[in-house]
């Protein structure tokens, strides 16, 4: 039993050391960027969508009826979630209720259905604010060609009103939006490697840049894209577009290995039989 206790203690220490070393790696994949200025504008179409980072809030002042666009990156193994809050004008200046809608598109501008949330909500005339949200399915690292699965890359958010009295068009509104990409977990991981759906923005069309438009945009070559000279819709996440090497499957693998080792030592101890140190085996020696 002493051997069993020794092996068990050693395996426990190894598992604790493994989890302690792996915890910083998992923490490195948290969302949000500190020290970044909050974007205060929104784009008016896909090409001018304002880039936001996961966990970062963005605001925009606009008019009722405008189409507001933002873009954020999402890597494989993540579950994108977008939530937007609209501050509406005073009830005295409005002529009825309005229906607001939040849509999410991938890098190919394919509309992605919401797995949960309330992407469409109607605000009554007396309401001062309205909140819409959308949680997508897990971003997969690969997909069949015919499928509409979320893939790594840029995701576009569009916020607009879809139903309201015509007299209310043009009234001022304030929008606040936040996108997050939570971890789906190793149980949902799938193997694969795809080029991220991150559209290229030619010089002169990238929001927030002062570069002049080139004389001939059609002369850009694929080598320019590889070199990083051509701006993309969103920046690559710090951990890359893949799900990374760390997964909670490692935890269960270590636990399973420890339990298997303990079971092996215990089985061996039970089947070997008792030991009697100092007593010679029967049949050894000779009687004179």
C-alpha positions as CSV (number, residue, x, y, z in Angstrom):
1,X,0.0,0.0,0.0
2,X,3.0,2.3,0.5
3,X,3.8,2.0,-3.2
4,X,0.2,2.8,-4.0
5,X,0.3,6.0,-1.9
6,X,3.6,7.0,-3.3
7,X,2.5,6.6,-6.9
8,X,-0.8,8.4,-6.1
9,X,1.0,11.4,-4.6
10,X,3.4,11.6,-7.5
11,X,0.6,11.6,-10.0
12,X,-1.3,14.2,-8.1
13,X,1.8,16.5,-8.0
14,X,2.3,16.0,-11.8
15,X,-1.3,16.8,-12.6
16,X,-1.2,20.0,-10.4
17,X,2.1,21.1,-12.1
18,X,0.6,20.5,-15.5
19,X,-2.6,22.5,-14.8
20,X,-0.6,25.3,-13.2
21,X,1.6,25.6,-16.3
22,X,-1.4,25.4,-18.7
23,X,-3.5,27.9,-16.9
24,X,-1.6,31.0,-18.2
25,X,-1.9,29.6,-21.7
26,X,-5.6,29.4,-21.4
27,X,-5.8,32.9,-19.8
28,X,-3.9,34.3,-22.8
29,X,-6.9,33.6,-24.9
30,X,-9.3,35.9,-23.1
31,X,-11.2,38.5,-25.0
32,X,-10.9,42.3,-24.7
33,X,-8.1,44.8,-25.2
34,X,-7.0,47.2,-22.6
35,X,-5.8,50.7,-23.4
36,X,-7.8,51.0,-26.6
37,X,-9.9,53.9,-27.4
38,X,-13.6,53.2,-27.8
39,X,-14.7,53.6,-31.4
40,X,-17.3,56.4,-31.7
41,X,-18.4,55.9,-35.3
42,X,-20.0,53.2,-37.4
43,X,-19.7,52.4,-41.0
44,X,-22.5,52.7,-43.5
45,X,-21.8,49.6,-45.6
46,X,-19.6,46.4,-45.5
47,X,-16.5,48.1,-46.9
48,X,-16.5,50.9,-44.4
49,X,-17.5,48.9,-41.4
50,X,-15.8,50.1,-38.2
51,X,-13.5,47.5,-36.7
52,X,-14.0,46.5,-33.1
53,X,-12.2,44.0,-31.0
54,X,-13.9,41.3,-29.0
55,X,-14.8,42.6,-25.6
56,X,-14.5,46.2,-26.7
57,X,-17.6,48.5,-26.6
58,X,-18.3,50.9,-29.5
59,X,-20.7,53.8,-29.7
60,X,-22.1,55.7,-32.6
61,X,-24.5,58.7,-33.0
62,X,-26.7,58.3,-36.1
63,X,-30.1,59.0,-37.5
64,X,-33.1,56.7,-37.5
65,X,-33.1,54.8,-40.7
66,X,-29.3,54.7,-41.1
67,X,-27.6,51.4,-41.6
68,X,-24.8,51.0,-39.0
69,X,-22.0,48.5,-39.7
70,X,-19.2,47.1,-37.4
71,X,-16.7,44.3,-38.0
72,X,-14.9,42.0,-35.5
73,X,-12.7,38.9,-35.8
74,X,-13.7,35.4,-34.6
75,X,-11.3,32.4,-34.5
76,X,-12.1,28.7,-34.7
77,X,-13.6,27.2,-31.5
78,X,-15.2,30.5,-30.5
79,X,-18.9,31.4,-30.1
80,X,-19.5,35.0,-31.3
81,X,-22.1,37.0,-29.4
82,X,-23.2,40.6,-30.2
83,X,-25.4,42.8,-28.1
84,X,-26.5,46.4,-29.0
85,X,-28.4,49.0,-27.1
86,X,-30.2,51.9,-28.7
87,X,-31.1,55.2,-27.0
88,X,-34.2,56.4,-28.6
89,X,-35.6,60.0,-28.9
90,X,-38.2,61.4,-26.6
91,X,-41.6,59.9,-27.0
92,X,-43.0,63.4,-27.7
93,X,-41.0,63.6,-30.9
94,X,-42.0,60.1,-32.2
95,X,-45.2,59.1,-33.9
96,X,-45.3,55.4,-32.9
97,X,-43.4,52.3,-32.2
98,X,-40.4,51.0,-34.2
99,X,-38.9,47.6,-34.9
100,X,-35.1,47.3,-34.7
101,X,-33.0,44.5,-36.1
102,X,-29.5,43.2,-35.6
103,X,-27.9,41.1,-38.4
104,X,-24.6,39.3,-38.4
105,X,-22.7,38.3,-41.6
106,X,-19.5,36.3,-42.1
107,X,-16.6,37.3,-44.3
108,X,-18.4,36.1,-47.4
109,X,-21.4,38.3,-46.5
110,X,-23.5,35.3,-45.8
111,X,-26.2,36.0,-43.2
112,X,-25.6,33.9,-40.1
113,X,-28.7,32.8,-38.1
114,X,-28.8,33.4,-34.4
115,X,-28.6,30.3,-32.2
116,X,-30.0,32.4,-29.3
117,X,-30.8,36.0,-28.4
118,X,-33.3,38.5,-29.6
119,X,-32.1,40.0,-32.9
120,X,-35.4,41.7,-33.6
121,X,-37.3,43.7,-31.1
122,X,-40.1,46.3,-31.2
123,X,-39.9,49.4,-29.1
124,X,-43.1,51.1,-28.1
125,X,-43.4,54.9,-28.5
126,X,-42.8,55.5,-24.8
127,X,-39.7,53.3,-24.6
128,X,-36.4,55.3,-24.2
129,X,-34.2,52.4,-25.2
130,X,-34.2,49.0,-26.8
131,X,-31.7,46.1,-26.7
132,X,-31.1,43.5,-29.4
133,X,-28.7,40.6,-29.2
134,X,-27.5,37.6,-31.3
135,X,-25.4,34.6,-30.4
136,X,-24.1,32.6,-33.3
137,X,-23.2,28.9,-33.5
138,X,-19.6,27.8,-32.8
139,X,-17.1,28.9,-35.3
140,X,-15.8,25.8,-37.0
141,X,-12.3,25.2,-38.3
142,X,-13.6,23.6,-41.5
143,X,-17.0,23.1,-43.2
144,X,-18.6,21.4,-46.2
145,X,-18.9,23.5,-49.3
146,X,-22.7,23.4,-49.2
147,X,-22.9,24.3,-45.5
148,X,-23.5,27.7,-44.1
149,X,-21.4,27.1,-40.9
150,X,-19.6,30.0,-39.3
151,X,-15.9,29.9,-40.2
152,X,-12.8,31.8,-38.9
153,X,-12.5,35.4,-40.1
154,X,-14.3,38.7,-40.1
155,X,-17.9,39.1,-39.0
156,X,-20.0,42.0,-39.9
157,X,-22.7,43.5,-37.7
158,X,-25.5,45.5,-39.2
159,X,-28.0,47.5,-37.0
160,X,-31.0,49.3,-38.4
161,X,-34.7,49.9,-38.1
162,X,-37.0,47.8,-40.2
163,X,-40.4,49.2,-39.4
164,X,-41.4,52.7,-38.1
165,X,-43.7,55.6,-39.0
166,X,-42.3,57.6,-42.0
167,X,-42.4,60.8,-39.9
168,X,-39.8,59.3,-37.5
169,X,-37.1,58.9,-40.2
170,X,-34.0,61.1,-39.4
171,X,-34.6,61.4,-35.6
172,X,-31.3,61.2,-33.7
173,X,-30.3,58.0,-31.9
174,X,-27.3,56.7,-30.0
175,X,-26.1,53.2,-30.4
176,X,-23.8,51.1,-28.1
177,X,-22.5,47.7,-29.3
178,X,-20.3,45.0,-27.9
179,X,-19.1,41.8,-29.5
180,X,-17.6,38.9,-27.5
181,X,-16.2,35.5,-28.6
182,X,-16.4,33.0,-25.8
183,X,-14.6,29.7,-25.8
184,X,-16.7,26.7,-26.9
185,X,-14.6,24.1,-25.1
186,X,-12.6,21.1,-26.1
187,X,-15.7,18.9,-26.3
188,X,-16.8,20.8,-29.4
189,X,-13.4,21.0,-31.1
190,X,-13.1,19.8,-34.7
191,X,-9.9,19.4,-36.7
192,X,-9.3,21.5,-39.8
193,X,-7.4,24.3,-41.3
194,X,-8.9,27.0,-43.5
195,X,-7.9,30.4,-44.7
196,X,-9.8,32.9,-42.7
197,X,-12.7,34.8,-44.4
198,X,-11.1,38.2,-43.9
199,X,-11.9,40.4,-46.9
200,X,-9.2,42.6,-48.4
201,X,-9.6,46.4,-48.3
202,X,-7.7,48.2,-50.9
203,X,-5.8,51.4,-50.0
204,X,-8.2,54.3,-49.9
205,X,-11.2,52.2,-48.7
206,X,-9.9,51.0,-45.3
207,X,-11.6,53.0,-42.5
208,X,-9.2,55.0,-40.3
209,X,-6.3,55.2,-42.8
210,X,-4.9,58.2,-44.5
211,X,-3.4,56.4,-47.5
212,X,-4.2,57.7,-50.9
213,X,-6.0,55.5,-53.4
214,X,-3.7,53.8,-55.9
215,X,-3.7,54.7,-59.6
216,X,-4.7,51.2,-60.6
217,X,-6.3,49.0,-57.9
218,X,-6.5,46.1,-60.3
219,X,-2.7,45.8,-60.4
220,X,-2.5,44.5,-56.8
221,X,-0.9,41.0,-56.8
222,X,-1.4,38.2,-54.3
223,X,2.2,38.8,-53.1
224,X,1.0,42.1,-51.7
225,X,-1.6,40.3,-49.6
226,X,1.0,37.9,-48.2
227,X,3.3,40.7,-47.3
228,X,0.6,42.4,-45.2
229,X,0.7,45.6,-47.3
230,X,-3.0,45.3,-48.2
231,X,-5.3,46.1,-45.3
232,X,-8.0,43.6,-44.3
233,X,-11.4,44.0,-42.8
234,X,-10.2,43.0,-39.3
235,X,-6.8,42.3,-37.6
236,X,-5.8,38.8,-36.8
237,X,-6.4,37.8,-33.2
238,X,-3.3,37.5,-30.9
239,X,-3.8,33.7,-30.7
240,X,-4.3,33.3,-34.4
241,X,-7.3,32.1,-36.4
242,X,-7.1,28.6,-35.1
243,X,-8.3,27.2,-31.8
244,X,-4.8,26.9,-30.4
245,X,-3.0,24.0,-28.8
246,X,-4.7,24.4,-25.4
247,X,-8.0,22.7,-24.8
248,X,-9.8,21.3,-21.7
249,X,-9.3,17.9,-23.3
250,X,-5.8,18.0,-21.9
251,X,-7.2,18.2,-18.4
252,X,-9.4,15.1,-18.9
253,X,-6.5,13.3,-20.6
254,X,-4.2,13.9,-17.6
255,X,-7.0,12.9,-15.2
256,X,-7.7,9.8,-17.2
257,X,-4.0,8.8,-17.3
258,X,-3.7,9.3,-13.6
259,X,-6.7,7.2,-12.8
260,X,-5.5,4.5,-15.2
261,X,-2.1,4.4,-13.5
262,X,-3.7,4.2,-10.0
263,X,-6.0,1.4,-11.2
264,X,-3.0,-0.5,-12.6
265,X,-1.0,-0.2,-9.4
266,X,-4.0,-1.1,-7.3
267,X,-4.7,-4.2,-9.4
268,X,-1.1,-5.3,-9.2
269,X,-1.1,-4.9,-5.4
270,X,-4.3,-6.9,-5.0
271,X,-3.3,-9.8,-7.3
272,X,0.3,-10.2,-6.1
273,X,-0.7,-11.5,-2.7
274,X,0.7,-10.7,0.7
275,X,4.5,-10.5,1.3
276,X,6.3,-11.8,4.4
277,X,9.7,-10.3,4.6
278,X,12.3,-12.4,6.5
279,X,10.4,-15.7,6.1
280,X,12.2,-18.1,3.7
281,X,10.0,-19.7,1.1
282,X,8.8,-23.2,1.7
283,X,11.1,-25.9,0.2
284,X,14.3,-23.9,0.6
285,X,17.1,-25.3,2.7
286,X,17.6,-28.9,3.7
287,X,17.1,-30.9,6.9
288,X,20.1,-32.7,8.2
